[in-house]
């Protein structure tokens, strides 16, 4: 049960990151979205850590 839960969360976060990168690239009128994935991934990892300390 826990493995299914972790896989579901992984795929949801992967799709969230892809959609965020793609929509940000379209909003900024960029040709490629791939170079936005690393900064957005870092924000996605750091944001819950920062909000947990508040």
mmCIF entry with sequence, helices, sheets and N, C-alpha, C, O atoms, coordinates in Angstrom:
data_MODEL
# 
_entry.id   MODEL 
# 
_entity.id                         1 
_entity.type                       polymer 
_entity.pdbx_number_of_molecules   1 
# 
_entity_poly.entity_id                      1 
_entity_poly.type                           'polypeptide(L)' 
_entity_poly.nstd_linkage                   no 
_entity_poly.nstd_monomer                   no 
_entity_poly.pdbx_seq_one_letter_code       
;(UNK)(UNK)(UNK)(UNK)(UNK)(UNK)(UNK)(UNK)(UNK)(UNK)(UNK)(UNK)(UNK)(UNK)(UNK)(UNK)
(UNK)(UNK)(UNK)(UNK)(UNK)(UNK)(UNK)(UNK)(UNK)(UNK)(UNK)(UNK)(UNK)(UNK)(UNK)(UNK)
(UNK)(UNK)(UNK)(UNK)(UNK)(UNK)(UNK)(UNK)(UNK)(UNK)(UNK)(UNK)(UNK)(UNK)(UNK)(UNK)
(UNK)(UNK)(UNK)(UNK)(UNK)(UNK)
;
_entity_poly.pdbx_seq_one_letter_code_can   XXXXXXXXXXXXXXXXXXXXXXXXXXXXXXXXXXXXXXXXXXXXXXXXXXXXXX 
_entity_poly.pdbx_strand_id                 A 
# 
loop_
_entity_poly_seq.entity_id 
_entity_poly_seq.num 
_entity_poly_seq.mon_id 
_entity_poly_seq.hetero 
1 1  UNK n 
1 2  UNK n 
1 3  UNK n 
1 4  UNK n 
1 5  UNK n 
1 6  UNK n 
1 7  UNK n 
1 8  UNK n 
1 9  UNK n 
1 10 UNK n 
1 11 UNK n 
1 12 UNK n 
1 13 UNK n 
1 14 UNK n 
1 15 UNK n 
1 16 UNK n 
1 17 UNK n 
1 18 UNK n 
1 19 UNK n 
1 20 UNK n 
1 21 UNK n 
1 22 UNK n 
1 23 UNK n 
1 24 UNK n 
1 25 UNK n 
1 26 UNK n 
1 27 UNK n 
1 28 UNK n 
1 29 UNK n 
1 30 UNK n 
1 31 UNK n 
1 32 UNK n 
1 33 UNK n 
1 34 UNK n 
1 35 UNK n 
1 36 UNK n 
1 37 UNK n 
1 38 UNK n 
1 39 UNK n 
1 40 UNK n 
1 41 UNK n 
1 42 UNK n 
1 43 UNK n 
1 44 UNK n 
1 45 UNK n 
1 46 UNK n 
1 47 UNK n 
1 48 UNK n 
1 49 UNK n 
1 50 UNK n 
1 51 UNK n 
1 52 UNK n 
1 53 UNK n 
1 54 UNK n 
# 
_struct_asym.id          A 
_struct_asym.entity_id   1 
# 
loop_
_struct_conf.conf_type_id 
_struct_conf.id 
_struct_conf.pdbx_PDB_helix_id 
_struct_conf.beg_label_comp_id 
_struct_conf.beg_label_asym_id 
_struct_conf.beg_label_seq_id 
_struct_conf.pdbx_beg_PDB_ins_code 
_struct_conf.end_label_comp_id 
_struct_conf.end_label_asym_id 
_struct_conf.end_label_seq_id 
_struct_conf.pdbx_end_PDB_ins_code 
_struct_conf.beg_auth_comp_id 
_struct_conf.beg_auth_asym_id 
_struct_conf.beg_auth_seq_id 
_struct_conf.end_auth_comp_id 
_struct_conf.end_auth_asym_id 
_struct_conf.end_auth_seq_id 
_struct_conf.pdbx_PDB_helix_class 
_struct_conf.details 
_struct_conf.pdbx_PDB_helix_length 
HELX_P HELX_P1 AA1 UNK A 2  ? UNK A 27 ? UNK A 2  UNK A 27 1 ? 26 
HELX_P HELX_P2 AA2 UNK A 35 ? UNK A 52 ? UNK A 35 UNK A 52 1 ? 18 
# 
_struct_conf_type.id          HELX_P 
_struct_conf_type.criteria    ? 
_struct_conf_type.reference   ? 
# 
loop_
_atom_site.group_PDB 
_atom_site.id 
_atom_site.type_symbol 
_atom_site.label_atom_id 
_atom_site.label_alt_id 
_atom_site.label_comp_id 
_atom_site.label_asym_id 
_atom_site.label_entity_id 
_atom_site.label_seq_id 
_atom_site.pdbx_PDB_ins_code 
_atom_site.Cartn_x 
_atom_site.Cartn_y 
_atom_site.Cartn_z 
_atom_site.occupancy 
_atom_site.B_iso_or_equiv 
_atom_site.pdbx_formal_charge 
_atom_site.auth_seq_id 
_atom_site.auth_comp_id 
_atom_site.auth_asym_id 
_atom_site.auth_atom_id 
_atom_site.pdbx_PDB_model_num 
ATOM 1   N N  . UNK A 1 1  ? 0.824  -1.193 0.000   1.00 0.00 ? 1  UNK A N  1 
ATOM 2   C CA . UNK A 1 1  ? 0.000  0.000  0.000   1.00 0.00 ? 1  UNK A CA 1 
ATOM 3   C C  . UNK A 1 1  ? 0.876  1.267  0.000   1.00 0.00 ? 1  UNK A C  1 
ATOM 4   O O  . UNK A 1 1  ? 0.591  2.235  -0.706  1.00 0.00 ? 1  UNK A O  1 
ATOM 5   N N  . UNK A 1 2  ? 1.934  1.235  0.801   1.00 0.00 ? 2  UNK A N  1 
ATOM 6   C CA . UNK A 1 2  ? 2.805  2.407  0.878   1.00 0.00 ? 2  UNK A CA 1 
ATOM 7   C C  . UNK A 1 2  ? 3.552  2.630  -0.435  1.00 0.00 ? 2  UNK A C  1 
ATOM 8   O O  . UNK A 1 2  ? 3.784  3.773  -0.828  1.00 0.00 ? 2  UNK A O  1 
ATOM 9   N N  . UNK A 1 3  ? 3.927  1.554  -1.109  1.00 0.00 ? 3  UNK A N  1 
ATOM 10  C CA . UNK A 1 3  ? 4.629  1.683  -2.395  1.00 0.00 ? 3  UNK A CA 1 
ATOM 11  C C  . UNK A 1 3  ? 3.725  2.336  -3.430  1.00 0.00 ? 3  UNK A C  1 
ATOM 12  O O  . UNK A 1 3  ? 4.175  3.190  -4.194  1.00 0.00 ? 3  UNK A O  1 
ATOM 13  N N  . UNK A 1 4  ? 2.482  1.952  -3.461  1.00 0.00 ? 4  UNK A N  1 
ATOM 14  C CA . UNK A 1 4  ? 1.524  2.560  -4.393  1.00 0.00 ? 4  UNK A CA 1 
ATOM 15  C C  . UNK A 1 4  ? 1.344  4.032  -4.067  1.00 0.00 ? 4  UNK A C  1 
ATOM 16  O O  . UNK A 1 4  ? 1.263  4.866  -4.968  1.00 0.00 ? 4  UNK A O  1 
ATOM 17  N N  . UNK A 1 5  ? 1.281  4.352  -2.784  1.00 0.00 ? 5  UNK A N  1 
ATOM 18  C CA . UNK A 1 5  ? 1.110  5.735  -2.360  1.00 0.00 ? 5  UNK A CA 1 
ATOM 19  C C  . UNK A 1 5  ? 2.309  6.584  -2.793  1.00 0.00 ? 5  UNK A C  1 
ATOM 20  O O  . UNK A 1 5  ? 2.127  7.681  -3.320  1.00 0.00 ? 5  UNK A O  1 
ATOM 21  N N  . UNK A 1 6  ? 3.539  6.085  -2.575  1.00 0.00 ? 6  UNK A N  1 
ATOM 22  C CA . UNK A 1 6  ? 4.734  6.828  -2.974  1.00 0.00 ? 6  UNK A CA 1 
ATOM 23  C C  . UNK A 1 6  ? 4.827  6.972  -4.490  1.00 0.00 ? 6  UNK A C  1 
ATOM 24  O O  . UNK A 1 6  ? 5.232  8.028  -4.976  1.00 0.00 ? 6  UNK A O  1 
ATOM 25  N N  . UNK A 1 7  ? 4.468  5.952  -5.238  1.00 0.00 ? 7  UNK A N  1 
ATOM 26  C CA . UNK A 1 7  ? 4.483  6.047  -6.697  1.00 0.00 ? 7  UNK A CA 1 
ATOM 27  C C  . UNK A 1 7  ? 3.470  7.076  -7.192  1.00 0.00 ? 7  UNK A C  1 
ATOM 28  O O  . UNK A 1 7  ? 3.743  7.826  -8.129  1.00 0.00 ? 7  UNK A O  1 
ATOM 29  N N  . UNK A 1 8  ? 2.314  7.105  -6.565  1.00 0.00 ? 8  UNK A N  1 
ATOM 30  C CA . UNK A 1 8  ? 1.294  8.085  -6.943  1.00 0.00 ? 8  UNK A CA 1 
ATOM 31  C C  . UNK A 1 8  ? 1.784  9.502  -6.682  1.00 0.00 ? 8  UNK A C  1 
ATOM 32  O O  . UNK A 1 8  ? 1.611  10.384 -7.523  1.00 0.00 ? 8  UNK A O  1 
ATOM 33  N N  . UNK A 1 9  ? 2.386  9.724  -5.536  1.00 0.00 ? 9  UNK A N  1 
ATOM 34  C CA . UNK A 1 9  ? 2.916  11.051 -5.214  1.00 0.00 ? 9  UNK A CA 1 
ATOM 35  C C  . UNK A 1 9  ? 4.032  11.429 -6.184  1.00 0.00 ? 9  UNK A C  1 
ATOM 36  O O  . UNK A 1 9  ? 4.100  12.575 -6.627  1.00 0.00 ? 9  UNK A O  1 
ATOM 37  N N  . UNK A 1 10 ? 4.908  10.479 -6.518  1.00 0.00 ? 10 UNK A N  1 
ATOM 38  C CA . UNK A 1 10 ? 5.990  10.750 -7.457  1.00 0.00 ? 10 UNK A CA 1 
ATOM 39  C C  . UNK A 1 10 ? 5.441  11.186 -8.817  1.00 0.00 ? 10 UNK A C  1 
ATOM 40  O O  . UNK A 1 10 ? 5.914  12.170 -9.385  1.00 0.00 ? 10 UNK A O  1 
ATOM 41  N N  . UNK A 1 11 ? 4.449  10.461 -9.343  1.00 0.00 ? 11 UNK A N  1 
ATOM 42  C CA . UNK A 1 11 ? 3.913  10.813 -10.650 1.00 0.00 ? 11 UNK A CA 1 
ATOM 43  C C  . UNK A 1 11 ? 3.151  12.133 -10.618 1.00 0.00 ? 11 UNK A C  1 
ATOM 44  O O  . UNK A 1 11 ? 3.201  12.897 -11.583 1.00 0.00 ? 11 UNK A O  1 
ATOM 45  N N  . UNK A 1 12 ? 2.455  12.410 -9.535  1.00 0.00 ? 12 UNK A N  1 
ATOM 46  C CA . UNK A 1 12 ? 1.760  13.692 -9.418  1.00 0.00 ? 12 UNK A CA 1 
ATOM 47  C C  . UNK A 1 12 ? 2.749  14.851 -9.393  1.00 0.00 ? 12 UNK A C  1 
ATOM 48  O O  . UNK A 1 12 ? 2.534  15.863 -10.060 1.00 0.00 ? 12 UNK A O  1 
ATOM 49  N N  . UNK A 1 13 ? 3.834  14.711 -8.627  1.00 0.00 ? 13 UNK A N  1 
ATOM 50  C CA . UNK A 1 13 ? 4.836  15.765 -8.566  1.00 0.00 ? 13 UNK A CA 1 
ATOM 51  C C  . UNK A 1 13 ? 5.575  15.926 -9.886  1.00 0.00 ? 13 UNK A C  1 
ATOM 52  O O  . UNK A 1 13 ? 5.933  17.041 -10.265 1.00 0.00 ? 13 UNK A O  1 
ATOM 53  N N  . UNK A 1 14 ? 5.807  14.822 -10.586 1.00 0.00 ? 14 UNK A N  1 
ATOM 54  C CA . UNK A 1 14 ? 6.454  14.895 -11.889 1.00 0.00 ? 14 UNK A CA 1 
ATOM 55  C C  . UNK A 1 14 ? 5.585  15.651 -12.884 1.00 0.00 ? 14 UNK A C  1 
ATOM 56  O O  . UNK A 1 14 ? 6.072  16.509 -13.620 1.00 0.00 ? 14 UNK A O  1 
ATOM 57  N N  . UNK A 1 15 ? 4.306  15.332 -12.902 1.00 0.00 ? 15 UNK A N  1 
ATOM 58  C CA . UNK A 1 15 ? 3.392  16.047 -13.796 1.00 0.00 ? 15 UNK A CA 1 
ATOM 59  C C  . UNK A 1 15 ? 3.254  17.511 -13.402 1.00 0.00 ? 15 UNK A C  1 
ATOM 60  O O  . UNK A 1 15 ? 3.166  18.379 -14.271 1.00 0.00 ? 15 UNK A O  1 
ATOM 61  N N  . UNK A 1 16 ? 3.235  17.795 -12.109 1.00 0.00 ? 16 UNK A N  1 
ATOM 62  C CA . UNK A 1 16 ? 3.163  19.172 -11.645 1.00 0.00 ? 16 UNK A CA 1 
ATOM 63  C C  . UNK A 1 16 ? 4.375  19.968 -12.096 1.00 0.00 ? 16 UNK A C  1 
ATOM 64  O O  . UNK A 1 16 ? 4.237  21.097 -12.566 1.00 0.00 ? 16 UNK A O  1 
ATOM 65  N N  . UNK A 1 17 ? 5.564  19.388 -11.956 1.00 0.00 ? 17 UNK A N  1 
ATOM 66  C CA . UNK A 1 17 ? 6.793  20.069 -12.375 1.00 0.00 ? 17 UNK A CA 1 
ATOM 67  C C  . UNK A 1 17 ? 6.803  20.299 -13.886 1.00 0.00 ? 17 UNK A C  1 
ATOM 68  O O  . UNK A 1 17 ? 7.190  21.375 -14.341 1.00 0.00 ? 17 UNK A O  1 
ATOM 69  N N  . UNK A 1 18 ? 6.387  19.310 -14.662 1.00 0.00 ? 18 UNK A N  1 
ATOM 70  C CA . UNK A 1 18 ? 6.348  19.442 -16.117 1.00 0.00 ? 18 UNK A CA 1 
ATOM 71  C C  . UNK A 1 18 ? 5.373  20.544 -16.528 1.00 0.00 ? 18 UNK A C  1 
ATOM 72  O O  . UNK A 1 18 ? 5.709  21.393 -17.353 1.00 0.00 ? 18 UNK A O  1 
ATOM 73  N N  . UNK A 1 19 ? 4.169  20.534 -15.958 1.00 0.00 ? 19 UNK A N  1 
ATOM 74  C CA . UNK A 1 19 ? 3.176  21.545 -16.319 1.00 0.00 ? 19 UNK A CA 1 
ATOM 75  C C  . UNK A 1 19 ? 3.613  22.943 -15.895 1.00 0.00 ? 19 UNK A C  1 
ATOM 76  O O  . UNK A 1 19 ? 3.368  23.913 -16.612 1.00 0.00 ? 19 UNK A O  1 
ATOM 77  N N  . UNK A 1 20 ? 4.246  23.049 -14.754 1.00 0.00 ? 20 UNK A N  1 
ATOM 78  C CA . UNK A 1 20 ? 4.730  24.350 -14.299 1.00 0.00 ? 20 UNK A CA 1 
ATOM 79  C C  . UNK A 1 20 ? 5.825  24.880 -15.211 1.00 0.00 ? 20 UNK A C  1 
ATOM 80  O O  . UNK A 1 20 ? 5.822  26.059 -15.565 1.00 0.00 ? 20 UNK A O  1 
ATOM 81  N N  . UNK A 1 21 ? 6.754  24.024 -15.590 1.00 0.00 ? 21 UNK A N  1 
ATOM 82  C CA . UNK A 1 21 ? 7.830  24.442 -16.482 1.00 0.00 ? 21 UNK A CA 1 
ATOM 83  C C  . UNK A 1 21 ? 7.288  24.820 -17.856 1.00 0.00 ? 21 UNK A C  1 
ATOM 84  O O  . UNK A 1 21 ? 7.704  25.819 -18.441 1.00 0.00 ? 21 UNK A O  1 
ATOM 85  N N  . UNK A 1 22 ? 6.366  24.024 -18.360 1.00 0.00 ? 22 UNK A N  1 
ATOM 86  C CA . UNK A 1 22 ? 5.801  24.292 -19.681 1.00 0.00 ? 22 UNK A CA 1 
ATOM 87  C C  . UNK A 1 22 ? 4.989  25.585 -19.687 1.00 0.00 ? 22 UNK A C  1 
ATOM 88  O O  . UNK A 1 22 ? 5.122  26.393 -20.606 1.00 0.00 ? 22 UNK A O  1 
ATOM 89  N N  . UNK A 1 23 ? 4.152  25.787 -18.677 1.00 0.00 ? 23 UNK A N  1 
ATOM 90  C CA . UNK A 1 23 ? 3.343  27.007 -18.645 1.00 0.00 ? 23 UNK A CA 1 
ATOM 91  C C  . UNK A 1 23 ? 4.204  28.240 -18.385 1.00 0.00 ? 23 UNK A C  1 
ATOM 92  O O  . UNK A 1 23 ? 3.909  29.315 -18.908 1.00 0.00 ? 23 UNK A O  1 
ATOM 93  N N  . UNK A 1 24 ? 5.258  28.104 -17.590 1.00 0.00 ? 24 UNK A N  1 
ATOM 94  C CA . UNK A 1 24 ? 6.158  29.237 -17.367 1.00 0.00 ? 24 UNK A CA 1 
ATOM 95  C C  . UNK A 1 24 ? 6.899  29.604 -18.649 1.00 0.00 ? 24 UNK A C  1 
ATOM 96  O O  . UNK A 1 24 ? 7.081  30.784 -18.950 1.00 0.00 ? 24 UNK A O  1 
ATOM 97  N N  . UNK A 1 25 ? 7.319  28.609 -19.390 1.00 0.00 ? 25 UNK A N  1 
ATOM 98  C CA . UNK A 1 25 ? 8.006  28.872 -20.654 1.00 0.00 ? 25 UNK A CA 1 
ATOM 99  C C  . UNK A 1 25 ? 7.073  29.533 -21.660 1.00 0.00 ? 25 UNK A C  1 
ATOM 100 O O  . UNK A 1 25 ? 7.489  30.424 -22.400 1.00 0.00 ? 25 UNK A O  1 
ATOM 101 N N  . UNK A 1 26 ? 5.825  29.104 -21.693 1.00 0.00 ? 26 UNK A N  1 
ATOM 102 C CA . UNK A 1 26 ? 4.872  29.723 -22.605 1.00 0.00 ? 26 UNK A CA 1 
ATOM 103 C C  . UNK A 1 26 ? 4.535  31.145 -22.184 1.00 0.00 ? 26 UNK A C  1 
ATOM 104 O O  . UNK A 1 26 ? 4.359  32.022 -23.030 1.00 0.00 ? 26 UNK A O  1 
ATOM 105 N N  . UNK A 1 27 ? 4.444  31.374 -20.888 1.00 0.00 ? 27 UNK A N  1 
ATOM 106 C CA . UNK A 1 27 ? 4.151  32.716 -20.382 1.00 0.00 ? 27 UNK A CA 1 
ATOM 107 C C  . UNK A 1 27 ? 5.294  33.674 -20.693 1.00 0.00 ? 27 UNK A C  1 
ATOM 108 O O  . UNK A 1 27 ? 5.071  34.826 -21.062 1.00 0.00 ? 27 UNK A O  1 
ATOM 109 N N  . UNK A 1 28 ? 6.514  33.185 -20.540 1.00 0.00 ? 28 UNK A N  1 
ATOM 110 C CA . UNK A 1 28 ? 7.689  34.017 -20.816 1.00 0.00 ? 28 UNK A CA 1 
ATOM 111 C C  . UNK A 1 28 ? 8.097  34.010 -22.285 1.00 0.00 ? 28 UNK A C  1 
ATOM 112 O O  . UNK A 1 28 ? 9.079  34.645 -22.668 1.00 0.00 ? 28 UNK A O  1 
ATOM 113 N N  . UNK A 1 29 ? 7.332  33.285 -23.107 1.00 0.00 ? 29 UNK A N  1 
ATOM 114 C CA . UNK A 1 29 ? 7.566  33.167 -24.543 1.00 0.00 ? 29 UNK A CA 1 
ATOM 115 C C  . UNK A 1 29 ? 8.964  32.631 -24.860 1.00 0.00 ? 29 UNK A C  1 
ATOM 116 O O  . UNK A 1 29 ? 9.686  33.175 -25.696 1.00 0.00 ? 29 UNK A O  1 
ATOM 117 N N  . UNK A 1 30 ? 9.317  31.554 -24.171 1.00 0.00 ? 30 UNK A N  1 
ATOM 118 C CA . UNK A 1 30 ? 10.591 30.885 -24.397 1.00 0.00 ? 30 UNK A CA 1 
ATOM 119 C C  . UNK A 1 30 ? 10.383 29.702 -25.333 1.00 0.00 ? 30 UNK A C  1 
ATOM 120 O O  . UNK A 1 30 ? 9.300  29.117 -25.358 1.00 0.00 ? 30 UNK A O  1 
ATOM 121 N N  . UNK A 1 31 ? 11.393 29.349 -26.091 1.00 0.00 ? 31 UNK A N  1 
ATOM 122 C CA . UNK A 1 31 ? 11.281 28.230 -27.027 1.00 0.00 ? 31 UNK A CA 1 
ATOM 123 C C  . UNK A 1 31 ? 11.422 26.891 -26.318 1.00 0.00 ? 31 UNK A C  1 
ATOM 124 O O  . UNK A 1 31 ? 10.764 25.921 -26.695 1.00 0.00 ? 31 UNK A O  1 
ATOM 125 N N  . UNK A 1 32 ? 12.267 26.824 -25.302 1.00 0.00 ? 32 UNK A N  1 
ATOM 126 C CA . UNK A 1 32 ? 12.520 25.583 -24.568 1.00 0.00 ? 32 UNK A CA 1 
ATOM 127 C C  . UNK A 1 32 ? 12.039 25.721 -23.129 1.00 0.00 ? 32 UNK A C  1 
ATOM 128 O O  . UNK A 1 32 ? 12.142 26.794 -22.533 1.00 0.00 ? 32 UNK A O  1 
ATOM 129 N N  . UNK A 1 33 ? 11.528 24.659 -22.590 1.00 0.00 ? 33 UNK A N  1 
ATOM 130 C CA . UNK A 1 33 ? 11.098 24.659 -21.197 1.00 0.00 ? 33 UNK A CA 1 
ATOM 131 C C  . UNK A 1 33 ? 12.078 23.909 -20.308 1.00 0.00 ? 33 UNK A C  1 
ATOM 132 O O  . UNK A 1 33 ? 11.998 24.006 -19.083 1.00 0.00 ? 33 UNK A O  1 
ATOM 133 N N  . UNK A 1 34 ? 13.000 23.165 -20.904 1.00 0.00 ? 34 UNK A N  1 
ATOM 134 C CA . UNK A 1 34 ? 13.848 22.243 -20.142 1.00 0.00 ? 34 UNK A CA 1 
ATOM 135 C C  . UNK A 1 34 ? 14.776 22.933 -19.162 1.00 0.00 ? 34 UNK A C  1 
ATOM 136 O O  . UNK A 1 34 ? 15.030 22.401 -18.081 1.00 0.00 ? 34 UNK A O  1 
ATOM 137 N N  . UNK A 1 35 ? 15.288 24.101 -19.509 1.00 0.00 ? 35 UNK A N  1 
ATOM 138 C CA . UNK A 1 35 ? 16.221 24.740 -18.594 1.00 0.00 ? 35 UNK A CA 1 
ATOM 139 C C  . UNK A 1 35 ? 15.505 25.360 -17.397 1.00 0.00 ? 35 UNK A C  1 
ATOM 140 O O  . UNK A 1 35 ? 16.165 25.812 -16.462 1.00 0.00 ? 35 UNK A O  1 
ATOM 141 N N  . UNK A 1 36 ? 14.184 25.392 -17.402 1.00 0.00 ? 36 UNK A N  1 
ATOM 142 C CA . UNK A 1 36 ? 13.438 25.858 -16.243 1.00 0.00 ? 36 UNK A CA 1 
ATOM 143 C C  . UNK A 1 36 ? 13.184 24.743 -15.227 1.00 0.00 ? 36 UNK A C  1 
ATOM 144 O O  . UNK A 1 36 ? 12.795 25.023 -14.093 1.00 0.00 ? 36 UNK A O  1 
ATOM 145 N N  . UNK A 1 37 ? 13.395 23.493 -15.616 1.00 0.00 ? 37 UNK A N  1 
ATOM 146 C CA . UNK A 1 37 ? 13.054 22.388 -14.730 1.00 0.00 ? 37 UNK A CA 1 
ATOM 147 C C  . UNK A 1 37 ? 13.961 22.325 -13.502 1.00 0.00 ? 37 UNK A C  1 
ATOM 148 O O  . UNK A 1 37 ? 13.474 22.028 -12.411 1.00 0.00 ? 37 UNK A O  1 
ATOM 149 N N  . UNK A 1 38 ? 15.249 22.591 -13.639 1.00 0.00 ? 38 UNK A N  1 
ATOM 150 C CA . UNK A 1 38 ? 16.146 22.540 -12.483 1.00 0.00 ? 38 UNK A CA 1 
ATOM 151 C C  . UNK A 1 38 ? 15.822 23.629 -11.456 1.00 0.00 ? 38 UNK A C  1 
ATOM 152 O O  . UNK A 1 38 ? 15.694 23.309 -10.274 1.00 0.00 ? 38 UNK A O  1 
ATOM 153 N N  . UNK A 1 39 ? 15.684 24.905 -11.850 1.00 0.00 ? 39 UNK A N  1 
ATOM 154 C CA . UNK A 1 39 ? 15.329 25.913 -10.837 1.00 0.00 ? 39 UNK A CA 1 
ATOM 155 C C  . UNK A 1 39 ? 13.954 25.663 -10.211 1.00 0.00 ? 39 UNK A C  1 
ATOM 156 O O  . UNK A 1 39 ? 13.774 25.859 -9.009  1.00 0.00 ? 39 UNK A O  1 
ATOM 157 N N  . UNK A 1 40 ? 12.998 25.236 -11.013 1.00 0.00 ? 40 UNK A N  1 
ATOM 158 C CA . UNK A 1 40 ? 11.675 24.952 -10.456 1.00 0.00 ? 40 UNK A CA 1 
ATOM 159 C C  . UNK A 1 40 ? 11.709 23.740 -9.533  1.00 0.00 ? 40 UNK A C  1 
ATOM 160 O O  . UNK A 1 40 ? 11.002 23.705 -8.526  1.00 0.00 ? 40 UNK A O  1 
ATOM 161 N N  . UNK A 1 41 ? 12.522 22.754 -9.868  1.00 0.00 ? 41 UNK A N  1 
ATOM 162 C CA . UNK A 1 41 ? 12.680 21.596 -8.991  1.00 0.00 ? 41 UNK A CA 1 
ATOM 163 C C  . UNK A 1 41 ? 13.314 21.967 -7.671  1.00 0.00 ? 41 UNK A C  1 
ATOM 164 O O  . UNK A 1 41 ? 12.921 21.457 -6.622  1.00 0.00 ? 41 UNK A O  1 
ATOM 165 N N  . UNK A 1 42 ? 14.298 22.856 -7.717  1.00 0.00 ? 42 UNK A N  1 
ATOM 166 C CA . UNK A 1 42 ? 14.935 23.315 -6.489  1.00 0.00 ? 42 UNK A CA 1 
ATOM 167 C C  . UNK A 1 42 ? 13.956 24.097 -5.626  1.00 0.00 ? 42 UNK A C  1 
ATOM 168 O O  . UNK A 1 42 ? 13.960 23.961 -4.402  1.00 0.00 ? 42 UNK A O  1 
ATOM 169 N N  . UNK A 1 43 ? 13.128 24.906 -6.247  1.00 0.00 ? 43 UNK A N  1 
ATOM 170 C CA . UNK A 1 43 ? 12.099 25.638 -5.511  1.00 0.00 ? 43 UNK A CA 1 
ATOM 171 C C  . UNK A 1 43 ? 11.087 24.666 -4.922  1.00 0.00 ? 43 UNK A C  1 
ATOM 172 O O  . UNK A 1 43 ? 10.643 24.837 -3.786  1.00 0.00 ? 43 UNK A O  1 
ATOM 173 N N  . UNK A 1 44 ? 10.725 23.656 -5.688  1.00 0.00 ? 44 UNK A N  1 
ATOM 174 C CA . UNK A 1 44 ? 9.758  22.662 -5.224  1.00 0.00 ? 44 UNK A CA 1 
ATOM 175 C C  . UNK A 1 44 ? 10.283 21.892 -4.024  1.00 0.00 ? 44 UNK A C  1 
ATOM 176 O O  . UNK A 1 44 ? 9.500  21.499 -3.159  1.00 0.00 ? 44 UNK A O  1 
ATOM 177 N N  . UNK A 1 45 ? 11.583 21.667 -3.951  1.00 0.00 ? 45 UNK A N  1 
ATOM 178 C CA . UNK A 1 45 ? 12.173 20.970 -2.811  1.00 0.00 ? 45 UNK A CA 1 
ATOM 179 C C  . UNK A 1 45 ? 12.337 21.925 -1.625  1.00 0.00 ? 45 UNK A C  1 
ATOM 180 O O  . UNK A 1 45 ? 12.081 21.534 -0.486  1.00 0.00 ? 45 UNK A O  1 
ATOM 181 N N  . UNK A 1 46 ? 12.754 23.157 -1.872  1.00 0.00 ? 46 UNK A N  1 
ATOM 182 C CA . UNK A 1 46 ? 13.078 24.091 -0.793  1.00 0.00 ? 46 UNK A CA 1 
ATOM 183 C C  . UNK A 1 46 ? 11.838 24.714 -0.158  1.00 0.00 ? 46 UNK A C  1 
ATOM 184 O O  . UNK A 1 46 ? 11.854 25.025 1.033   1.00 0.00 ? 46 UNK A O  1 
ATOM 185 N N  . UNK A 1 47 ? 10.793 24.900 -0.904  1.00 0.00 ? 47 UNK A N  1 
ATOM 186 C CA . UNK A 1 47 ? 9.616  25.592 -0.382  1.00 0.00 ? 47 UNK A CA 1 
ATOM 187 C C  . UNK A 1 47 ? 8.972  24.874 0.801   1.00 0.00 ? 47 UNK A C  1 
ATOM 188 O O  . UNK A 1 47 ? 8.674  25.528 1.800   1.00 0.00 ? 47 UNK A O  1 
ATOM 189 N N  . UNK A 1 48 ? 8.743  23.560 0.740   1.00 0.00 ? 48 UNK A N  1 
ATOM 190 C CA . UNK A 1 48 ? 8.175  22.907 1.927   1.00 0.00 ? 48 UNK A CA 1 
ATOM 191 C C  . UNK A 1 48 ? 9.099  22.944 3.141   1.00 0.00 ? 48 UNK A C  1 
ATOM 192 O O  . UNK A 1 48 ? 8.628  22.984 4.278   1.00 0.00 ? 48 UNK A O  1 
ATOM 193 N N  . UNK A 1 49 ? 10.416 22.932 2.905   1.00 0.00 ? 49 UNK A N  1 
ATOM 194 C CA . UNK A 1 49 ? 11.348 23.000 4.018   1.00 0.00 ? 49 UNK A CA 1 
ATOM 195 C C  . UNK A 1 49 ? 11.309 24.370 4.706   1.00 0.00 ? 49 UNK A C  1 
ATOM 196 O O  . UNK A 1 49 ? 11.409 24.461 5.929   1.00 0.00 ? 49 UNK A O  1 
ATOM 197 N N  . UNK A 1 50 ? 11.163 25.426 3.911   1.00 0.00 ? 50 UNK A N  1 
ATOM 198 C CA . UNK A 1 50 ? 11.092 26.768 4.469   1.00 0.00 ? 50 UNK A CA 1 
ATOM 199 C C  . UNK A 1 50 ? 9.760  27.009 5.164   1.00 0.00 ? 50 UNK A C  1 
ATOM 200 O O  . UNK A 1 50 ? 9.721  27.646 6.217   1.00 0.00 ? 50 UNK A O  1 
ATOM 201 N N  . UNK A 1 51 ? 8.681  26.517 4.598   1.00 0.00 ? 51 UNK A N  1 
ATOM 202 C CA . UNK A 1 51 ? 7.369  26.745 5.191   1.00 0.00 ? 51 UNK A CA 1 
ATOM 203 C C  . UNK A 1 51 ? 7.169  25.905 6.453   1.00 0.00 ? 51 UNK A C  1 
ATOM 204 O O  . UNK A 1 51 ? 6.334  26.254 7.287   1.00 0.00 ? 51 UNK A O  1 
ATOM 205 N N  . UNK A 1 52 ? 7.907  24.817 6.612   1.00 0.00 ? 52 UNK A N  1 
ATOM 206 C CA . UNK A 1 52 ? 7.782  23.993 7.818   1.00 0.00 ? 52 UNK A CA 1 
ATOM 207 C C  . UNK A 1 52 ? 8.424  24.688 9.022   1.00 0.00 ? 52 UNK A C  1 
ATOM 208 O O  . UNK A 1 52 ? 8.067  24.395 10.163  1.00 0.00 ? 52 UNK A O  1 
ATOM 209 N N  . UNK A 1 53 ? 9.349  25.589 8.786   1.00 0.00 ? 53 UNK A N  1 
ATOM 210 C CA . UNK A 1 53 ? 10.035 26.268 9.881   1.00 0.00 ? 53 UNK A CA 1 
ATOM 211 C C  . UNK A 1 53 ? 9.288  27.493 10.370  1.00 0.00 ? 53 UNK A C  1 
ATOM 212 O O  . UNK A 1 53 ? 9.649  28.060 11.402  1.00 0.00 ? 53 UNK A O  1 
ATOM 213 N N  . UNK A 1 54 ? 8.286  27.903 9.676   1.00 0.00 ? 54 UNK A N  1 
ATOM 214 C CA . UNK A 1 54 ? 7.526  29.113 10.067  1.00 0.00 ? 54 UNK A CA 1 
ATOM 215 C C  . UNK A 1 54 ? 6.594  28.803 11.197  1.00 0.00 ? 54 UNK A C  1 
ATOM 216 O O  . UNK A 1 54 ? 5.873  29.686 11.662  1.00 0.00 ? 54 UNK A O  1 
# 
